[in-house]
Amino acid sequence: MSKKVLIIGSLGYVGSYLYKKLKNNYEIEGIDNHFFANSFLIDDNLNNEIIKKDVRDLDESYLIKFQVVILLAGISNDPLIGTDEDLFYKPSLKYSIKVADICKSNGIKLIFSSSCSVYGYNKNVVNESSETNPLTGYSKNKLEIENYITSIADNNFKPIILRFA
């Protein structure tokens, strides 16, 4: 029996590619708010396969169908430059905490997409043990989510956090 996998944010750069790669080997479901559904990166077939659903509307009854949740959804930058960072990024913190808590309480594997921007500007090569120094609202938000997820990790809940470049 293949694992049932949910990709949240499956019409983004990473999500659209990952969805196509995994769908032949896993029972996969993709959700996205379809904000970028008409992007040149997305073909119409993928638009039709991905369920239009906002991550903020997910609840436990929906998530418990899956053995793995890959959380890629998020706002990657402030296109208005200078908006209130809390107003702009707090929703992603809130829904990430909600998803993580549901995954933990139901034994669902969580994979979270973070960013290497949590290291800030650095002239040296960095790795997972390097000191973080987030400089933007985006990177501060990613680190805040990471910190929450790692704070609830235990022997039964071992989330994976990926810091993409």
C-alpha positions as CSV (number, residue, x, y, z in Angstrom):
1,M,0.0,0.0,0.0
2,S,1.5,3.3,-1.0
3,K,1.5,6.2,1.4
4,K,-1.1,8.9,1.0
5,V,0.7,12.2,0.7
6,L,-0.7,15.7,0.8
7,I,1.2,18.6,-0.8
8,I,0.0,21.9,0.5
9,G,1.1,24.6,-2.0
10,S,1.2,22.3,-5.0
11,L,1.0,25.0,-7.7
12,G,4.2,26.8,-6.6
13,Y,7.7,26.4,-8.0
14,V,8.6,23.4,-5.9
15,G,5.1,22.1,-5.3
16,S,4.2,21.8,-9.0
17,Y,7.3,19.8,-9.8
18,L,7.1,17.7,-6.7
19,Y,3.5,16.8,-7.4
20,K,4.2,15.6,-10.9
21,K,7.3,13.6,-9.7
22,L,5.5,11.9,-6.8
23,K,2.1,11.1,-8.4
24,N,3.3,8.0,-10.1
25,N,4.6,6.4,-6.9
26,Y,2.3,7.6,-4.2
27,E,-1.4,8.2,-3.6
28,I,-1.0,12.0,-3.8
29,E,-3.3,14.9,-3.3
30,G,-2.4,18.5,-4.0
31,I,-4.1,21.6,-2.7
32,D,-3.4,25.2,-3.4
33,N,-5.3,28.5,-3.3
34,H,-4.7,28.8,-7.1
35,F,-3.3,32.3,-6.7
36,F,-0.8,31.6,-9.4
37,A,-2.9,29.0,-11.3
38,N,-2.4,30.9,-14.6
39,S,1.3,31.1,-14.3
40,F,3.5,30.1,-17.2
41,L,4.9,27.4,-15.0
42,I,1.7,25.5,-14.6
43,D,0.0,23.5,-17.3
44,D,-3.8,23.3,-17.5
45,N,-3.8,19.6,-16.6
46,L,-2.1,20.4,-13.3
47,N,-4.5,23.2,-12.6
48,N,-7.4,20.7,-13.0
49,E,-5.8,18.1,-10.7
50,I,-4.9,20.4,-7.8
51,I,-7.8,21.0,-5.4
52,K,-8.5,24.7,-4.9
53,K,-8.4,25.0,-1.1
54,D,-6.7,27.5,1.2
55,V,-4.4,26.0,3.8
56,R,-6.2,28.2,6.4
57,D,-9.3,26.2,5.9
58,L,-7.8,22.8,6.6
59,D,-8.9,21.0,9.7
60,E,-8.1,17.7,11.4
61,S,-10.9,15.8,9.7
62,Y,-9.2,16.6,6.3
63,L,-5.6,16.0,7.3
64,I,-6.1,12.7,9.0
65,K,-6.5,11.0,5.6
66,F,-2.8,11.4,5.0
67,Q,0.4,9.7,6.3
68,V,2.6,12.5,5.0
69,V,2.0,16.2,4.8
70,I,4.4,18.4,2.8
71,L,3.9,22.1,3.8
72,L,5.1,24.3,0.9
73,A,2.5,27.0,1.1
74,G,3.7,30.5,2.1
75,I,4.2,34.0,1.0
76,S,7.7,34.2,-0.3
77,N,8.2,38.0,-0.2
78,D,6.5,41.3,0.5
79,P,5.6,42.6,-3.0
80,L,4.5,45.9,-1.5
81,I,7.8,46.3,0.3
82,G,7.3,47.9,3.7
83,T,3.9,46.6,4.7
84,D,3.5,45.6,8.3
85,E,5.5,42.3,8.6
86,D,3.2,40.9,11.3
87,L,0.2,41.6,9.2
88,F,1.8,40.1,6.1
89,Y,3.5,37.0,7.6
90,K,1.5,36.1,10.8
91,P,-1.1,34.1,8.9
92,S,1.5,31.7,7.6
93,L,2.8,31.2,11.2
94,K,-0.7,30.6,12.4
95,Y,-1.6,28.0,9.8
96,S,1.8,26.3,10.0
97,I,1.3,25.9,13.8
98,K,-2.1,24.5,13.2
99,V,-0.9,22.0,10.6
100,A,2.0,20.9,12.7
101,D,-0.1,20.4,15.8
102,I,-2.6,18.3,13.8
103,C,0.2,16.2,12.3
104,K,1.8,15.6,15.7
105,S,-1.4,14.6,17.4
106,N,-2.3,12.2,14.6
107,G,1.1,10.6,13.9
108,I,1.4,12.2,10.4
109,K,4.9,12.8,9.1
110,L,5.4,16.5,8.4
111,I,7.9,18.0,5.9
112,F,8.2,21.8,6.1
113,S,9.7,24.0,3.5
114,S,11.9,26.7,5.0
115,S,14.6,28.8,3.5
116,C,18.4,29.2,3.8
117,S,17.6,32.9,4.1
118,V,17.3,32.2,7.9
119,Y,21.1,32.5,7.9
120,G,21.0,36.1,6.6
121,Y,24.0,37.6,4.9
122,N,27.1,35.5,5.4
123,K,30.5,35.4,3.7
124,N,31.1,31.8,5.0
125,V,29.6,28.6,3.9
126,V,26.7,27.7,6.3
127,N,25.1,24.5,7.3
128,E,22.5,23.3,9.7
129,S,24.6,24.0,12.7
130,S,25.5,27.6,11.7
131,E,24.0,30.4,13.6
132,T,20.9,31.9,12.1
133,N,20.5,35.6,11.5
134,P,17.2,36.3,9.6
135,L,17.2,39.8,8.1
136,T,13.8,40.0,6.4
137,G,10.2,39.5,7.4
138,Y,10.2,36.4,5.2
139,S,13.3,34.8,6.8
140,K,12.1,35.8,10.4
141,N,8.8,34.1,9.7
142,K,10.4,30.9,8.4
143,L,12.6,30.7,11.4
144,E,9.7,31.3,13.8
145,I,7.8,28.4,12.1
146,E,10.9,26.2,12.3
147,N,11.4,27.0,16.0
148,Y,7.8,26.1,16.8
149,I,8.0,22.8,14.8
150,T,11.2,21.8,16.5
151,S,9.8,22.7,19.9
152,I,7.0,20.1,19.5
153,A,9.2,17.4,18.1
154,D,9.7,14.3,20.1
155,N,10.4,10.6,19.8
156,N,7.1,10.0,18.0
157,F,7.0,13.2,16.0
158,K,10.1,13.9,13.9
159,P,9.4,16.6,11.4
160,I,11.7,17.3,8.5
161,I,12.6,20.9,7.8
162,L,14.2,21.7,4.5
163,R,16.1,25.0,4.1
164,F,15.9,25.6,0.3
165,A,18.3,28.0,-1.3
